[in-house]
Amino acid sequence: MRIAVIGQSLFGQEVYKELKKEGHIIVGVFTIPDKDGKADPLGAEAEKDGVPVFKFPRWRLKGKAIDEVVDKYKAVGAELNVLPFCSQFIPMEVIDHPKHGSIIYHPSLLPRHRGASAINWTLIHGDKKGGFTVFWADDGLDTGPILLQKECVVEPDDTVNTIYKRFLFPEGVKGMVEAVKLIAEGKAPKIKQPEEGATYECIQKKDNSKIDWNQPAEAIHNWIRGNDKVPGAWAEVDGKNVTFYGSTLVDNGSTANGQPLEIPGASRPGLVTKNGLVLFGNDGKTLLVKNLQFEDGKMIAAAQYFKAGSSSAVELTEEEKSFAEQMRAVWTSILTNVEKIDDSTDFFKSGAASMDVVRLVEEVKLRASQLQLQNEDVYMATTFQEFIQMCVRKLRGEDAEEELVVDYVEMNVNNMTIRMPHQLFINGEFVDAEGGKNYKTINPTTGQAICEVSLAQISDVEKAVAAAKEAFEEGEWGKMNHRDRGRLIYKLADLMEQHQEELATIESIDSGAVYTLALKTHVGMSIQTFRYFAGWCDKIQGCTIPINQARPNRNLTFTKKEPIGVCAIVIPWNYPLMMLAWKTAACLAAGNTVVLKPAQVTPLTAVKFAELAARAGFPKGVINILPGSGSLVGQRLSDHPDVRKLGFTGSTEIGKQIMKSCAVSNVKKVSLELGGKSPLIIFSDCDLDKAVRMGMSSVFFNKGENCIAAGRLFVEESLHDTFVQRVIEEVKKMKIGDPLDRSTDHGPQNHKAHLDKLVEYCERGVKEGATLICGGKQVNRPGFFFEPTVFTDVQDHMYIAIEESFGPVMIISKFKNGDVDGVLQRANATEYGLASGVFTRDISKALYVSERLQAGTVFVNTYNKTDVAAPFGGFKQSGFGKDLGQEALNEYLKTKTVTVEY
């Protein structure tokens, strides 16, 4: 179809591009004149393609169409006019001229909210449902017949910006293209608009967006968000007009502490709190505002209202002084009417406009790519001195600590004071769960609560995924230089190292891990993992591929490795921080954003990690942490259409459900590390001392709560009795007790339900006829302590020979002397295949056995020896995909093939 596109903006540009992809002929683009020498995106795109572009300042004069303009339009010979976003009045001589008439995009579900401020009024009225309409143009105000409509849910804290980005823009582009397709196929309806339910609100302008305080809190909130960012809802404060941005409804409990701020007309004074400005409706309910802007254009965080301008200046280093002079030159090039830029020069009072803000931010990126500057930062630091000080603080990483608001739970434990966040972490902020829902996380050493933690709900998942998606698609993370991304991850690892004793202590009280092991492995290997993958950030490469050349043309074919997008990660409770690191480090190094659900029983190191990531300078939305239940949060992440990859470590049963949900939802990529029943084969020609020592470690390491724990030991008959005797001697030496005691070998099991499962597991083993040599019951003391346990005479059909205990239970079976193939057959007779091991001095035997063991990892004369550079993952029902090593990156990358003919 021959189409004329009439409109402007990025939206118009995207509609134009999609129509061309569909094979339509764009005969002309009609857009607005250049502004400050810069073409509108729609016009610029068409000019690149050689499509005729017309930039009429107006189409009519004194109510009559301009003949010359109309004639130029008619000359292009359009069969349909498409108006994706049009701010000009188009006369009916143009609207009615094409064979198929004209269609227009409108950001509301007509007939509700007619007019140019339809999105604003959708929010101002508190509509629960929004959307857009493609309608046939007529001579009325948005009154033509409806062709197509799409609707969406309006979230309670949506702004014009969020609903536009989330739905109205992307789905609107698709809707316009779909409407054109219906017209081309002769299937486009013309549904007359009813008058019932139609509204005719005014265009929102600054002079009519003043806040009326004599309303309920929800109405005030809707007014502020409906005017955010343009034109901005304002009120008089301290004799000045102040504009309010970033409103959310909050519980009254959030208003406990704050400095009163008198606001004329309000039912009671506002409160300046650490979270922002709390405001009151006439119903006594509250809302929270994040940012305030003054008449001179300067914007501040509302929490800083009484502190604005009070921070002391930092002294600049020589390198920072050089950066300041570069910025002075940039300001000089933008503020051409200012003779000299000094410290007091105000960006906006000197004539800068919103486009100049964008330019300034982009100029900063060119000179300091690691500086994550947002447009709002410029509004908050309007003089040159304030701007340089703000930039320097960001470069030093000092701004994160000032801006990040953390409600800590503090404890004096392990000869130190630990400070633990306990809320969800979404879009760079610690927030309460929807409805203020909490739960208690339990110290397994005492059985008592450590603190209350926010319990994520479905709406919190939606917010976190939306934040991660925006950070990936629109934020700085997706545009960041790969090497700068690596620097951020290195910085995070450094912060983790600075806080390693605190992290290990939190891990110990929350999971029961022995402190020394937590320090070395849980935390130590986590730090190593982030450092390892930080080094991979700028080494992710594709390749060139020689393909058959189609003469006389030549071809260049190459592959690109690209990040997948929003990744969900669901981790278990046995190594809370290390499992987070194993998956998150590779995910971030590949350039993705992440929504992570820690195990509900061990959330504390994950939320502490979120704090450190924020202080390291990770952009908002890149990392989101949601403590909560697997059945609710984990399931929604599996089902979510905007999640493109899910990494899971846990049980095989849950892994199967996740895989099914991921397939049904959107065929998202999945990696699974699931259950195990890892066999360890000990031959009589082994180094006995080492076999006993490593055999103990293979079972009792981390209280047996170890995914690769040796689930069953096969000991050659001639060595069996001696091996068992030596093991019993070692078990008796193990000290069971407080994991914070440096002499403790064996701490409590992770949680009560798991302890009960271990008791039942051992009772079943005895019932089936296995010999219980020692252990098998709960320790008689507070907490969730379980005795290290040893079973012998275990036959292949027994439950304990088949099923994983995931606890400190050693299962020993004999095999006949010299029966290598027989023991291999028994070892492989399991649906699991995570890890395995063999002890023998015979290298030929060791290699023979290692080749035939059906497991993702085989340990020879050692056990539990994992390293950040070595891929880790299972076979069969132990899952697929790899953590660690270069292979782990491929789990979070997609390969694109590009072929160029020249």
C-alpha positions in Angstrom: 0.0 0.0 0.0 1.1 3.6 -0.7 1.3 5.4 2.6 1.9 8.9 3.7 3.1 9.2 7.3 2.1 12.4 9.0 3.6 13.1 12.5 6.7 13.3 14.5 8.8 11.8 17.4 10.5 8.5 18.1 7.1 6.9 18.0 6.4 8.1 14.5 9.9 6.9 13.5 9.3 3.4 14.8 5.9 3.2 13.0 7.5 4.3 9.8 10.3 1.7 10.1 7.9 -1.1 10.8 5.6 -0.2 7.9 8.6 -0.3 5.6 9.5 -3.7 7.0 6.0 -4.9 6.2 6.6 -4.0 2.5 4.5 -0.9 2.3 5.6 2.0 0.1 6.1 5.2 2.0 5.4 7.9 -0.6 6.0 10.8 1.7 6.7 11.8 5.3 5.2 15.0 6.6 6.7 16.2 9.9 7.5 19.4 11.8 10.2 21.9 10.9 13.7 21.4 12.3 14.2 22.7 15.8 17.5 24.4 16.7 18.9 23.0 13.5 18.0 19.4 14.4 15.5 17.3 12.4 12.7 15.4 14.1 13.6 11.6 14.4 10.8 10.7 11.9 12.1 13.1 9.3 15.7 12.2 9.9 14.9 8.5 9.4 13.0 9.0 6.2 15.7 11.3 4.8 18.3 8.5 5.3 16.1 6.2 3.2 15.6 8.8 0.4 11.9 9.1 1.1 10.4 12.6 0.3 10.2 14.6 3.5 8.0 17.7 3.9 8.4 20.0 6.9 5.4 22.4 6.8 5.2 24.8 9.7 1.4 24.8 9.3 -1.3 23.2 7.1 -3.9 25.9 7.4 -4.2 29.6 8.0 -7.1 31.4 9.7 -9.1 28.2 9.6 -8.6 27.5 5.9 -6.3 24.9 4.4 -3.2 26.4 2.6 -3.6 25.4 -1.1 0.1 25.1 -1.8 0.6 22.7 1.1 -2.4 20.6 0.2 -1.3 20.4 -3.4 2.2 19.2 -2.4 0.6 16.6 -0.2 -1.7 15.3 -2.9 1.2 15.0 -5.4 2.7 12.1 -3.5 -0.3 9.9 -4.4 -1.0 8.3 -1.0 -3.7 5.6 -0.6 -3.7 5.9 3.1 -2.6 8.5 5.7 -1.0 7.1 8.9 -0.8 9.6 11.8 1.2 7.9 14.5 1.8 11.1 16.6 0.8 14.4 15.1 0.8 17.7 16.9 -0.3 19.8 13.9 -3.9 20.4 12.8 -4.4 18.5 9.5 -7.2 19.9 7.3 -10.0 17.6 6.1 -8.9 18.2 2.5 -5.9 16.0 3.4 -7.7 13.7 5.9 -10.3 12.6 3.3 -8.1 12.6 0.2 -6.6 9.1 0.1 -8.6 6.1 -1.1 -8.6 4.6 2.4 -8.8 7.8 4.3 -6.6 8.5 7.5 -6.0 6.6 10.7 -4.7 8.1 13.9 -3.1 6.8 17.1 -4.7 8.0 20.4 -3.3 7.1 23.9 -6.6 6.2 25.6 -9.5 3.7 25.2 -11.8 6.0 23.3 -14.3 7.5 23.9 -12.9 7.9 27.4 -10.3 10.8 27.7 -10.5 12.5 24.4 -7.9 15.3 23.8 -4.2 15.8 23.9 -3.7 15.0 27.6 -5.4 11.6 27.5 -2.6 9.7 29.2 -2.5 12.3 32.0 -6.2 12.0 32.6 -6.1 8.2 32.7 -3.8 8.5 35.7 -5.4 11.5 37.2 -8.8 9.7 37.3 -7.2 6.7 38.8 -8.4 4.4 36.0 -7.5 0.8 36.6 -7.5 0.1 32.9 -5.7 2.1 30.1 -4.6 1.5 26.6 -4.7 3.1 23.1 -7.1 3.4 20.2 -6.4 3.5 16.4 -9.3 5.4 14.9 -10.5 6.8 11.6 -10.0 10.5 11.5 -12.9 12.8 11.1 -13.5 16.6 11.6 -14.2 16.1 15.3 -11.9 15.9 18.3 -11.0 12.2 18.5 -14.6 11.3 17.6 -14.0 9.2 14.5 -14.9 5.5 14.2 -12.8 3.0 16.1 -10.6 0.6 14.1 -8.6 -1.1 16.8 -8.1 -0.9 20.6 -5.6 -2.5 23.0 -5.8 -2.3 26.8 -3.5 -2.8 29.7 -3.6 -2.7 33.5 -2.7 0.6 35.1 -0.4 0.0 38.0 -0.9 2.0 41.2 2.4 3.9 40.8 2.4 4.2 37.0 3.4 7.6 35.6 3.0 8.9 32.1 6.6 7.8 31.5 6.2 4.2 32.8 2.9 3.4 31.1 4.2 4.9 27.9 7.4 2.9 27.9 5.8 -0.3 29.1 2.8 -0.4 26.9 1.7 2.6 24.9 4.9 2.9 22.9 5.8 -0.7 22.1 2.3 -2.0 21.7 1.1 1.2 20.0 3.7 0.7 17.3 2.5 -2.8 16.8 -1.1 -1.6 16.9 -0.6 0.9 14.1 1.1 -1.7 11.9 -1.7 -4.2 12.6 -4.3 -1.6 11.7 -2.7 -0.9 8.3 -2.6 -4.7 7.7 -6.4 -4.9 8.4 -7.0 -2.1 5.9 -4.8 -3.7 3.3 -6.8 -7.0 3.7 -10.1 -5.2 3.6 -10.9 -6.4 7.2 -10.7 -3.0 9.0 -13.9 -2.3 11.1 -15.4 1.2 11.6 -17.1 1.1 15.0 -19.0 4.3 15.8 -17.8 5.9 19.1 -20.5 6.0 21.7 -21.0 9.3 23.6 -21.6 7.4 26.9 -18.5 7.5 29.0 -16.8 10.2 26.9 -14.8 12.9 28.6 -13.5 16.2 27.3 -10.8 17.3 29.8 -8.6 20.2 29.2 -5.0 20.0 28.0 -2.7 19.8 31.0 -0.5 22.9 31.3 1.6 24.3 34.1 -1.0 26.9 35.1 -3.8 24.4 35.7 -1.7 21.6 37.3 -1.7 23.2 40.8 -2.3 20.6 43.6 -5.6 20.8 45.4 -4.8 19.5 48.9 -8.4 19.1 50.0 -8.6 15.6 48.6 -7.9 12.1 49.7 -4.3 10.9 49.5 -5.0 8.7 46.5 -6.5 11.6 44.5 -3.4 13.8 45.3 -1.2 10.9 44.3 -3.1 10.4 41.1 -2.8 14.2 40.3 1.0 14.2 40.9 1.7 11.0 38.9 -0.7 12.1 36.1 1.4 15.3 35.7 4.8 13.7 36.0 7.1 14.6 34.2 5.1 17.1 32.1 3.8 19.6 33.0 4.5 18.8 36.6 2.1 19.1 39.6 3.0 22.1 41.8 2.1 23.8 45.0 3.4 26.7 47.1 6.0 25.8 49.7 7.8 28.4 51.8 6.6 31.1 49.5 7.9 29.4 46.3 6.3 27.3 43.7 7.6 23.8 44.0 6.9 20.9 41.6 6.4 17.4 42.9 7.7 14.2 41.2 7.9 10.5 41.9 4.7 9.9 44.0 3.8 6.5 45.6 1.1 5.6 48.0 2.5 4.4 51.4 1.2 3.0 54.7 0.8 5.5 57.5 3.5 3.6 59.4 6.1 5.1 57.0 5.6 8.5 58.6 7.0 7.8 62.0 10.1 10.0 61.8 10.5 13.2 59.9 11.0 16.9 60.0 7.7 18.9 59.6 7.2 21.0 56.4 4.3 23.5 56.3 2.4 23.4 53.1 -0.4 26.0 52.7 -3.8 24.3 52.2 -2.7 20.9 53.3 -4.7 19.1 56.0 -1.5 18.8 58.0 2.2 19.5 57.5 4.3 17.2 55.3 7.2 15.2 56.8 10.7 15.2 55.3 11.9 11.7 56.0 14.9 9.7 54.9 12.7 8.1 52.2 11.3 11.4 50.8 8.5 13.9 51.5 5.5 12.3 53.2 2.2 14.1 52.3 -1.3 13.7 53.8 -4.7 13.7 52.2 -7.8 14.9 53.9 -8.6 11.3 54.7 -5.5 11.0 56.9 -3.8 8.6 54.4 -0.3 9.2 53.0 1.8 9.4 49.9 5.5 9.7 49.4 7.2 12.1 46.9 10.8 11.4 45.9 11.9 14.6 44.1 11.2 18.3 44.2 11.9 21.0 41.6 12.1 24.7 42.2 11.2 27.6 39.9 14.8 28.1 38.8 14.9 24.5 37.4 16.9 23.0 40.2 15.7 19.5 41.3 16.6 17.9 44.7 15.8 14.6 46.4 12.8 15.4 48.6 14.7 13.8 51.5 17.3 16.5 51.2 14.8 19.4 51.4 16.3 20.9 54.6 19.8 19.9 53.7 20.0 21.4 50.2 23.2 23.2 49.7 24.6 22.2 53.1 27.1 19.5 51.9 30.8 20.4 52.0 32.8 20.7 48.9 35.3 17.9 48.0 38.8 18.8 47.1 39.6 17.7 43.5 42.6 15.7 42.5 44.7 16.7 39.5 42.8 14.2 37.3 39.5 15.5 38.5 40.6 19.1 37.9 41.3 18.1 34.3 37.9 16.5 34.0 36.3 19.8 35.4 38.1 21.8 32.7 36.8 19.5 30.0 33.3 20.0 31.4 33.8 23.8 31.5 34.5 23.6 27.7 31.3 21.6 27.2 29.3 24.1 29.1 30.8 26.9 27.1 29.9 25.2 23.8 26.3 24.7 25.0 25.8 28.1 26.8 27.0 30.2 23.8 25.5 33.4 25.2 27.6 33.2 28.4 31.0 34.9 28.1 32.7 32.9 30.9 31.7 29.8 32.8 32.5 30.3 36.5 31.5 28.2 39.5 28.3 30.1 40.0 27.0 29.9 36.4 23.6 28.3 36.5 22.9 25.9 33.6 19.2 26.8 33.3 19.3 30.5 34.2 21.9 30.8 31.4 19.3 29.6 28.8 19.7 25.8 28.7 16.7 23.7 27.8 15.7 20.1 28.1 17.6 19.1 24.9 20.7 20.7 26.3 20.4 18.4 29.3 20.5 15.4 27.0 23.5 16.8 25.2 25.4 17.5 28.5 24.7 13.9 29.7 26.0 12.5 26.4 29.1 14.7 26.5 29.9 13.4 30.0 29.6 9.8 28.8 32.2 10.5 26.1 34.7 11.8 28.6 33.9 9.5 31.5 32.0 6.4 30.4 32.1 4.9 33.9 30.1 7.9 35.2 26.5 6.8 35.2 24.8 10.2 34.8 21.0 10.6 34.5 19.0 13.7 33.2 17.7 14.2 36.7 21.2 14.7 38.0 21.6 17.8 36.0 18.4 19.2 37.4 19.7 18.5 40.9 23.0 20.3 40.3 22.3 23.4 38.3 25.4 25.5 38.9 28.8 24.6 37.4 30.3 24.0 40.9 27.4 21.8 42.0 27.6 19.9 38.8 31.3 19.2 39.1 31.0 18.2 42.7 28.2 15.8 41.9 30.2 14.2 39.0 33.3 13.8 41.2 31.2 12.2 44.0 29.7 9.8 41.5 33.2 9.0 40.1 34.4 8.2 43.6 31.4 6.1 44.4 30.5 8.4 47.3 27.1 9.3 46.0 25.7 5.8 46.4 26.1 5.8 50.1 24.5 9.2 50.4 21.5 8.2 48.3 20.9 4.6 49.3 18.4 4.4 52.1 18.8 1.2 54.1 16.7 0.2 57.1 19.2 -2.1 58.9 18.7 -4.7 61.5 21.8 -4.5 63.7 23.2 -7.3 65.8 26.3 -7.6 68.0 27.6 -11.1 67.2 30.9 -12.9 66.5 32.8 -10.0 68.1 31.4 -7.5 65.6 28.4 -5.4 64.7 26.6 -6.7 61.6 24.2 -4.5 59.7 21.6 -6.5 57.7 19.1 -5.0 55.3 15.8 -6.9 55.4 13.6 -5.5 52.6 13.2 -6.3 49.0 15.6 -4.7 46.6 13.9 -3.4 43.5 15.2 -0.8 41.0 18.0 0.3 43.2 16.0 0.8 46.4 15.1 -1.2 49.5 11.4 -1.4 49.7 8.7 -3.2 51.7 6.8 -6.0 50.0 3.3 -5.2 48.7 0.9 -4.9 51.7 3.9 -4.8 54.1 4.0 -8.6 54.2 6.9 -10.0 56.3 8.2 -13.4 57.6 10.7 -14.4 60.2 14.1 -15.9 59.2 15.3 -18.4 61.8 18.8 -18.9 63.2 19.2 -22.7 63.0 21.7 -22.7 65.9 19.0 -21.5 68.3 15.7 -22.0 66.5 14.9 -18.4 67.3 14.1 -15.6 64.8 16.9 -13.4 63.6 14.7 -10.7 62.2 11.6 -10.1 60.0 12.2 -10.1 56.2 9.9 -8.6 53.5 8.0 -11.4 51.8 7.7 -10.6 48.0 4.2 -10.8 46.3 3.3 -11.1 42.7 3.1 -7.3 42.3 6.7 -7.1 43.6 7.8 -9.5 40.9 6.1 -7.4 38.2 7.9 -4.3 39.5 11.3 -6.0 39.7 11.0 -7.5 36.2 9.8 -4.2 34.8 12.8 -2.5 36.4 15.2 -5.1 35.0 13.7 -4.8 31.6 14.0 -1.0 31.5 17.5 -1.1 32.8 18.5 -3.6 30.0 16.6 -1.9 27.2 16.7 1.8 28.1 19.3 2.2 30.9 23.0 2.8 31.0 23.8 -0.9 31.6 22.9 -2.0 28.1 24.9 0.9 26.6 27.9 0.5 28.9 31.4 -0.3 27.5 32.2 -3.9 28.3 35.4 -3.0 30.1 33.6 -0.5 32.3 31.1 -3.3 33.1 34.0 -5.4 34.2 35.3 -2.5 36.4 32.0 -2.4 38.2 32.0 -6.1 38.9 35.6 -5.9 40.1 34.5 -3.1 42.4 31.7 -5.2 43.8 34.2 -8.0 44.5 36.4 -5.6 46.3 33.5 -4.4 48.5 32.5 -8.0 49.2 36.1 -8.6 50.3 36.0 -5.6 52.6 32.8 -6.9 54.2 33.8 -10.6 54.1 33.8 -11.2 57.9 30.3 -9.5 58.1 29.0 -11.6 55.2 30.4 -14.8 56.6 28.8 -14.0 60.0 25.4 -13.4 58.4 25.8 -16.6 56.4 26.6 -18.5 59.5 23.7 -17.3 61.6 21.2 -17.6 58.7 22.2 -20.9 57.2 24.1 -22.7 60.0 27.4 -22.8 58.1 30.5 -23.1 60.2 32.0 -19.6 60.3 35.5 -20.7 59.1 34.0 -22.6 56.2 31.6 -19.7 55.4 34.6 -17.3 55.3 36.7 -19.5 53.1 34.2 -21.1 50.8 30.7 -19.5 51.0 32.2 -15.9 50.9 35.7 -16.5 49.6 34.7 -18.4 46.5 31.9 -15.9 45.8 34.5 -13.1 45.7 36.7 -15.2 43.4 33.7 -15.9 41.1 32.9 -12.2 40.6 36.6 -11.4 40.0 36.9 -14.3 37.5 33.8 -13.2 35.5 34.8 -9.5 35.7 37.8 -10.5 33.6 35.6 -12.0 30.9 33.5 -8.9 30.3 35.7 -7.6 27.5 36.6 -11.0 26.1 33.2 -12.2 24.8 33.7 -12.7 21.1 32.0 -14.2 18.1 33.8 -15.5 15.0 34.0 -15.1 11.2 32.7 -18.1 9.2 33.8 -18.8 5.6 30.6 -19.6 3.6 30.2 -20.6 -0.1 30.4 -17.5 -2.1 27.6 -16.7 -4.6 29.6 -15.4 -7.6 30.2 -12.7 -8.6 29.2 -11.3 -5.1 31.2 -12.0 -2.0 30.0 -12.6 1.5 31.2 -11.8 5.1 29.5 -14.0 7.7 30.2 -13.5 11.4 28.6 -14.3 14.7 27.9 -12.0 17.6 27.5 -13.0 21.2 24.7 -10.9 22.8 23.1 -10.7 26.2 19.7 -12.4 26.5 17.9 -9.7 28.5 16.1 -10.1 31.8 17.3 -13.2 33.6 15.7 -14.8 36.6 17.8 -16.7 39.1 16.4 -19.0 41.8 18.9 -20.3 44.3 18.9 -22.9 47.1 19.6 -22.6 50.8 22.8 -24.7 51.3 25.3 -22.1 49.9 23.2 -18.9 49.8 25.9 -16.4 48.8 28.0 -18.8 46.7 25.0 -20.0 44.6 24.1 -16.4 44.0 27.6 -15.6 42.9 28.0 -18.7 40.6 25.0 -17.6 38.5 24.8 -13.9 38.9 28.5 -13.2 38.1 28.2 -14.9 34.7 24.8 -13.3 34.1 26.1 -9.8 34.7 29.4 -10.3 32.9 27.4 -11.2 29.8 25.5 -7.9 30.1 22.1 -9.1 31.3 20.0 -7.7 34.2 18.8 -10.0 36.9 15.9 -10.7 39.2 17.0 -13.1 41.9 15.0 -15.1 44.4 17.0 -16.4 47.3 15.8 -19.4 49.3 13.1 -18.2 51.6 14.9 -19.7 54.7 18.3 -18.0 53.9 17.6 -14.5 52.4 20.0 -12.3 54.4 23.3 -12.5 52.5 21.4 -11.9 49.2 19.9 -8.6 50.5 23.3 -7.6 51.9 24.8 -8.3 48.5 22.2 -6.0 47.0 23.4 -3.2 49.3 27.0 -3.8 48.3 26.1 -3.8 44.6 24.3 -0.5 45.0 27.3 1.0 46.7 29.6 -0.3 44.0 27.6 1.9 41.6 25.5 -0.7 39.6 22.7 1.2 37.8 19.2 1.0 39.1 17.3 -2.1 38.0 20.3 -4.2 37.0 20.1 -6.3 40.2 16.8 -7.0 42.0 16.5 -9.3 45.0 13.1 -10.8 46.0 13.0 -12.9 49.2 9.8 -15.0 49.0 8.2 -18.3 48.4 9.1 -20.5 45.5 5.5 -21.4 44.8 4.6 -17.7 44.3 7.8 -15.7 43.3 9.6 -18.6 41.7 6.5 -19.6 39.7 5.8 -16.1 38.5 9.4 -15.7 37.3 9.1 -19.0 35.4 5.8 -17.8 33.8 6.8 -14.2 33.2 6.8 -13.3 29.5 9.5 -10.6 30.0 12.0 -13.0 31.6 14.1 -14.5 28.8 16.3 -16.9 30.8 15.9 -18.7 34.1 18.7 -20.3 36.1 17.7 -22.7 38.9 19.5 -24.8 41.5 17.4 -27.0 43.6 15.4 -30.3 43.5 14.7 -32.3 40.4 11.0 -32.2 41.1 10.9 -28.4 41.2 13.3 -28.3 38.2 10.9 -30.2 36.1 8.0 -27.9 37.0 10.2 -24.9 36.2 11.2 -26.3 32.8 7.6 -26.9 31.9 6.5 -23.4 33.0 9.4 -21.8 31.1 8.4 -23.8 27.9 4.7 -22.9 28.1 5.2 -19.2 29.0 7.6 -18.0 26.3 10.1 -20.9 25.6 12.6 -19.0 27.8 16.1 -20.4 28.0 16.7 -22.6 31.1 19.7 -24.0 33.0 19.1 -26.4 35.8 21.4 -27.8 38.5 19.2 -30.4 40.3 19.5 -33.3 42.7 22.3 -35.8 43.0 23.2 -39.2 44.3 26.9 -39.0 43.5 28.8 -42.3 43.7 32.3 -42.5 45.2 34.2 -45.7 44.3 37.1 -46.6 46.6 39.4 -49.3 45.5 41.7 -51.3 47.8 44.8 -49.9 46.1 44.0 -46.4 47.1 46.0 -44.1 49.5 43.9 -45.1 52.6 44.6 -42.0 54.7 43.6 -39.7 51.8 40.6 -41.8 51.0 39.3 -41.7 54.6 40.0 -37.9 54.8 38.4 -37.1 51.5 35.6 -39.6 52.0 34.7 -37.8 55.2 34.8 -34.5 53.3 32.7 -35.9 50.4 29.8 -36.6 52.8 30.1 -34.3 55.8 31.4 -31.1 54.1 29.0 -28.2 55.0 26.9 -30.6 57.2 26.2 -32.8 54.1 24.1 -29.9 52.6 26.2 -30.1 49.5 24.8 -30.8 46.0 27.8 -32.9 45.0 28.1 -34.8 48.3 28.9 -38.4 47.8 25.5 -39.9 48.2 26.8 -43.5 48.2 30.3 -44.9 48.8 31.2 -48.2 47.1 34.2 -49.7 49.0 36.1 -52.7 47.6 35.4 -55.7 49.8 39.0 -56.3 51.0 39.2 -52.7 52.2 35.7 -52.3 53.5 36.0 -53.2 57.2 39.2 -51.2 57.6 37.7 -48.2 55.9 34.6 -48.3 58.0 36.6 -48.5 61.2 38.8 -45.5 60.2 35.7 -43.5 59.3 34.1 -44.2 62.7 37.2 -43.1 64.5 37.1 -39.8 62.6 33.4 -39.2 63.1 33.9 -39.5 66.9 36.4 -36.7 66.7 34.0 -34.3 65.1 32.9 -31.4 67.3 29.2 -30.5 67.0 28.3 -27.1 68.2 27.9 -23.3 67.6 29.1 -22.6 64.0 30.6 -19.3 65.2 33.0 -21.2 67.5 36.2 -21.6 65.6 36.8 -25.1 66.8 33.4 -26.4 65.6 33.5 -29.0 62.8 29.7 -29.6 62.4 27.0 -27.0 62.7 23.2 -27.2 62.7 21.2 -28.3 59.7 19.7 -25.4 57.7 16.1 -25.5 59.0 13.6 -27.6 61.0 11.8 -29.2 58.1 15.1 -30.5 56.7 16.1 -31.9 60.1 12.8 -33.8 60.4 13.4 -35.2 56.9 16.8 -36.5 57.9 15.4 -38.2 60.9 12.7 -39.9 58.7 15.4 -40.8 56.1 17.5 -42.7 58.7 14.5 -44.4 60.3 13.6 -45.7 56.8 17.1 -47.0 56.3 17.0 -49.0 59.5 13.6 -50.3 58.7 14.8 -51.6 55.3 17.7 -53.5 56.9 20.7 -51.3 56.5 23.1 -51.3 59.5 23.2 -48.0 61.4 26.8 -47.7 62.7 26.4 -44.3 64.4 24.3 -41.2 64.4 20.8 -41.2 62.8 19.1 -38.8 65.3 18.8 -35.2 66.4 21.3 -33.9 68.9 19.7 -33.2 72.3 20.3 -29.4 72.4 18.5 -26.3 71.1 18.6 -25.7 67.4 18.5 -28.0 64.4 21.6 -30.3 65.1 21.8 -33.7 63.6 24.4 -36.4 64.4 26.9 -37.3 61.6 25.6 -40.7 60.5 27.1 -43.8 58.9 25.2 -46.7 57.3 26.7 -50.0 56.1 25.3 -53.1 54.5 23.3 -50.9 52.1 21.7 -52.9 49.3 21.0 -51.4 45.9 17.2 -51.7 46.2 17.0 -49.7 49.5 15.5 -46.2 49.7 18.7 -44.7 51.1 20.7 -46.3 48.3 18.5 -44.5 45.7 17.4 -41.2 47.2 19.5 -38.2 48.2 19.7 -37.3 51.9 21.2 -33.9 51.4 22.6 -34.2 54.9 25.5 -35.8 56.9 24.6 -39.4 56.1 27.3 -41.7 54.8 25.9 -44.6 52.8 28.5 -47.5 52.4 28.1 -50.5 50.1 30.6 -53.2 49.3 31.7 -54.4 45.9 33.6 -57.6 45.0 37.4 -57.4 44.7 38.4 -56.5 41.2 34.9 -56.1 39.9 35.5 -52.7 38.1 32.7 -53.1 35.5 30.3 -54.4 38.1 30.7 -51.4 40.4 30.5 -49.0 37.5 27.2 -50.5 36.5 25.9 -50.1 40.1 27.3 -46.5 40.3 25.6 -45.5 37.1 22.3 -47.2 38.0 20.7 -43.8 39.1 18.8 -41.1 37.3 21.2 -38.6 38.7 24.5 -37.6 37.3 25.9 -34.5 39.0 29.2 -35.6 40.4 31.3 -38.8 41.2 34.6 -39.9 42.4 37.2 -42.6 42.4 40.2 -43.4 44.6 43.0 -45.6 43.3 46.7 -45.5 42.7 46.3 -47.2 39.4 46.2 -44.4 36.8 44.8 -46.7 34.1 42.0 -47.8 36.3 41.3 -44.2 37.3 41.0 -43.0 33.7 38.9 -46.1 32.7 36.5 -45.4 35.6 36.4 -41.6 35.0 35.5 -42.2 31.3 32.6 -44.4 32.2 31.1 -42.7 35.2 27.9 -40.9 34.0 28.4 -37.6 35.8 29.2 -34.0 34.9 32.1 -33.9 37.3 34.5 -36.8 38.2 37.0 -36.4 41.1 40.0 -38.6 41.0 41.9 -39.1 44.3 40.2 -35.9 45.6 36.7 -34.6 46.2 34.8 -31.2 46.5 37.6 -29.6 44.5 35.6 -27.0 42.5 37.2 -23.9 41.0 35.7 -20.8 39.4 37.4 -21.6 36.1 36.1 -25.2 35.8 32.6 -25.7 34.4 30.1 -27.3 36.8 26.9 -29.0 36.0 25.1 -32.4 35.7 23.9 -35.1 33.4 20.5 -36.9 33.3 18.0 -35.8 35.9 20.7 -33.7 37.6 20.0 -31.1 35.0 21.8 -29.3 32.2 23.8 -26.2 31.6 26.9 -25.1 33.4 27.9 -22.8 36.2 31.5 -21.5 36.4 34.1 -21.3 33.7 33.9 -19.9 30.3 31.0 -22.3 29.5 28.8 -20.5 32.1 28.9 -17.3 30.0 27.2 -19.2 27.1 24.2 -19.9 29.4 23.6 -16.1 29.5 24.4 -15.3 25.9 22.7 -15.7 22.6 24.4 -16.1 19.2 23.4 -14.0 16.3 24.7 -14.8 12.8 25.2 -11.8 10.4 25.8 -12.3 6.7 26.8 -9.3 4.5 27.0 -9.5 0.7 29.4 -7.1 -0.9 
